Amino acid sequence: PAHIMEDMKRYIPSADLFVGYVSRPVDKRLAIAYNLGKHPITQGKQGTGKTYAHMYYAFTHGLPFMLFSCYDDFRLAKLFGDKTIINGTIKFQESEFVKLLQGPSIILFDEINAVSNANTFDFHALLQNRELFIKDAEDGKGKYYKLHPECRIGFAQNPKSAKYIGGNIKASNFLGRCTYLTFPEFTKKELDTALRKRFPQLPEKDRDLFIKYYGAVCEMIDRAGLPVDISIRQLINV
């Protein structure tokens, strides 16, 4: 990547976050989307690695990474900064987010389908023009913030189902600018690889029992129609 500002280097994910990480074909597809300058939306059940994959891309490419968890009233413009009072005068104070936009980076908006459709219009402008006008900036004069050519923006969301209540269906003028990537559940082989990497002292028979137990719990949840998912992250915590 191009030059990364010194104070942004602290946002580059560290290697210890990826002990036991299993790179899959979908990770490669995500990398292709980012490398081509697309805006990927990763979609999948909780625990399929859709959020972590963006962070893994940032780690493998030595890029600063920032994640924002969205909600109904999430406003993109607020990330750029806010008005504050300095020596009795109202000033606009820019955020760290602004610095991130001005260099090579990965910015992930998680739970994007939680944002109300009325609040997605700033996303349209940012993705289409790679710049956004913030009217409160420059102490009320307003300012256009341009994205660095190597600043990449991605999204993640859960599928719309009975388990994930509150998601909005996004309009095509937003989704049409994005590339969909569906994250599948981990196979038994991938689960075994993850456990072996994370816990090399664990015997094969114990790994096998653990995976069978995990599968049985997931099957019981599905059969009972419970509104929860058990993720690989929770499996490793156990």
Solvent accessible surface area in square Angstrom, and as a share of the most:
residue,aa,sasa,rsa
1,P,106,0.67
2,A,45,0.35
3,H,147,0.66
4,I,18,0.09
5,M,62,0.28
6,E,129,0.58
7,D,59,0.30
8,M,5,0.02
9,K,87,0.37
10,R,152,0.55
11,Y,59,0.22
12,I,51,0.26
13,P,13,0.08
14,S,59,0.38
15,A,64,0.50
16,D,106,0.55
17,L,81,0.40
18,F,18,0.08
19,V,80,0.46
20,G,11,0.10
21,Y,37,0.14
22,V,18,0.10
23,S,61,0.39
24,R,10,0.04
25,P,87,0.54
26,V,2,0.01
27,D,13,0.07
28,K,135,0.57
29,R,116,0.42
30,L,2,0.01
31,A,23,0.18
32,I,101,0.51
33,A,5,0.04
34,Y,0,0.00
35,N,90,0.46
36,L,123,0.61
37,G,30,0.29
38,K,98,0.41
39,H,18,0.08
40,P,0,0.00
41,I,0,0.00
42,T,0,0.00
43,Q,43,0.19
44,G,6,0.05
45,K,58,0.24
46,Q,57,0.25
47,G,13,0.12
48,T,4,0.03
49,G,20,0.19
50,K,16,0.07
51,T,33,0.19
52,Y,73,0.28
53,A,1,0.01
54,H,0,0.00
55,M,32,0.14
56,Y,50,0.19
57,Y,17,0.07
58,A,0,0.00
59,F,63,0.26
60,T,72,0.42
61,H,73,0.33
62,G,29,0.28
63,L,12,0.06
64,P,1,0.01
65,F,19,0.08
66,M,28,0.13
67,L,66,0.33
68,F,36,0.15
69,S,69,0.44
70,C,10,0.06
71,Y,123,0.47
72,D,91,0.47
73,D,75,0.39
74,F,8,0.03
75,R,125,0.46
76,L,1,0.01
77,A,36,0.28
78,K,120,0.51
79,L,31,0.15
80,F,0,0.00
81,G,10,0.10
82,D,69,0.36
83,K,111,0.47
84,T,47,0.27
85,I,123,0.63
86,I,84,0.42
87,N,153,0.78
88,G,71,0.69
89,T,70,0.40
90,I,105,0.54
91,K,78,0.33
92,F,24,0.10
93,Q,109,0.48
94,E,81,0.36
95,S,36,0.23
96,E,57,0.25
97,F,6,0.02
98,V,3,0.01
99,K,76,0.32
100,L,2,0.01
101,L,1,0.01
102,Q,89,0.40
103,G,9,0.08
104,P,2,0.02
105,S,0,0.00
106,I,0,0.00
107,I,0,0.00
108,L,0,0.00
109,F,0,0.00
110,D,20,0.10
111,E,62,0.28
112,I,0,0.00
113,N,16,0.08
114,A,27,0.21
115,V,0,0.00
116,S,26,0.17
117,N,68,0.35
118,A,76,0.59
119,N,23,0.12
120,T,5,0.03
121,F,126,0.52
122,D,53,0.27
123,F,0,0.00
124,H,21,0.09
125,A,30,0.23
126,L,1,0.00
127,L,10,0.05
128,Q,112,0.50
129,N,90,0.46
130,R,66,0.24
131,E,39,0.17
132,L,8,0.04
133,F,96,0.40
134,I,8,0.04
135,K,146,0.62
136,D,44,0.23
137,A,0,0.00
138,E,82,0.37
139,D,71,0.37
140,G,53,0.51
141,K,161,0.68
142,G,13,0.12
143,K,62,0.26
144,Y,130,0.49
145,Y,6,0.02
146,K,134,0.57
147,L,14,0.07
148,H,44,0.19
149,P,101,0.64
150,E,60,0.27
151,C,0,0.00
152,R,47,0.17
153,I,1,0.00
154,G,0,0.00
155,F,0,0.00
156,A,0,0.00
157,Q,15,0.07
158,N,20,0.10
159,P,33,0.21
160,K,120,0.51
161,S,54,0.35
162,A,88,0.68
163,K,53,0.23
164,Y,41,0.16
165,I,161,0.82
166,G,57,0.55
167,G,15,0.14
168,N,46,0.24
169,I,120,0.61
170,K,12,0.05
171,A,50,0.39
172,S,91,0.59
173,N,72,0.37
174,F,0,0.00
175,L,39,0.20
176,G,65,0.63
177,R,76,0.28
178,C,19,0.12
179,T,46,0.27
180,Y,100,0.38
181,L,17,0.08
182,T,93,0.54
183,F,6,0.02
184,P,69,0.43
185,E,95,0.43
186,F,39,0.16
187,T,76,0.44
188,K,148,0.63
189,K,164,0.70
190,E,33,0.15
191,L,7,0.04
192,D,33,0.17
193,T,28,0.16
194,A,1,0.01
195,L,4,0.02
196,R,109,0.40
197,K,103,0.44
198,R,107,0.39
199,F,60,0.25
200,P,104,0.65
201,Q,137,0.61
202,L,46,0.23
203,P,66,0.42
204,E,124,0.56
205,K,140,0.59
206,D,46,0.24
207,R,21,0.08
208,D,66,0.34
209,L,113,0.56
210,F,59,0.25
211,I,11,0.05
212,K,122,0.52
213,Y,137,0.52
214,Y,32,0.12
215,G,35,0.34
216,A,58,0.45
217,V,37,0.21
218,C,32,0.19
219,E,105,0.47
220,M,98,0.44
221,I,8,0.04
222,D,87,0.45
223,R,172,0.63
224,A,65,0.50
225,G,60,0.58
226,L,74,0.37
227,P,91,0.58
228,V,73,0.42
229,D,16,0.08
230,I,56,0.29
231,S,1,0.01
232,I,22,0.11
233,R,137,0.50
234,Q,69,0.31
235,L,8,0.04
236,I,30,0.15
237,N,119,0.61
238,V,126,0.73
